[in-house]
Amino acid sequence: MSDTIEKLSAPDCLVALMVAISASDEEIRTPELLTIERIVNHYPAFAEYDQGRIRDVSQRVFELFLDEDGLDTLFQIVRDNLPARLFETAYALACDVAASDGKLGEAELQLLEEIRYELTIDRLAAAAIERSARARHATL
């Protein structure tokens, strides 16, 4: 495992989880990419973030997904480098990306469940986050 992935910044960790949820169904859709870009461009957690890092972080996530224990490694890296106060933020961003294309497949749902577990997101908080993501991405 490279030192670069082990030393992710907090915003890198948020990007890594957004990329992971997008890639979980093995098809990264345009609405998901646009949502990640919009989030990075506008959310306070990314105020000082170098957007050039998105490509590097994405590549590291893809490399981890090739490893049998890659997802466990990703979660360990996130827990080690993301302040616990941002765990719900990470889950909310993952939910936004998952909901952005209007399709929640089994792989995305399973990864969201794993994120909830790994980041110890309370059930009630998770339900509220999920519902708000659905509301934000509802279509007419």
Secondary structure, 3 states (H helix, E strand, C coil): CCHHHHCCCHHHHHHHHHHHHHHCCCCCCHHHHHHHHHHHHHCHHHCCCCCCHHHHHHHHHHHHHHCCCHHHHHHHHHHHHCCHHHHHHHHHHHHHHHHCCCCCCHHHHHHHHHHHHHCCCCHHHHHHHHHHHHHHCCCC
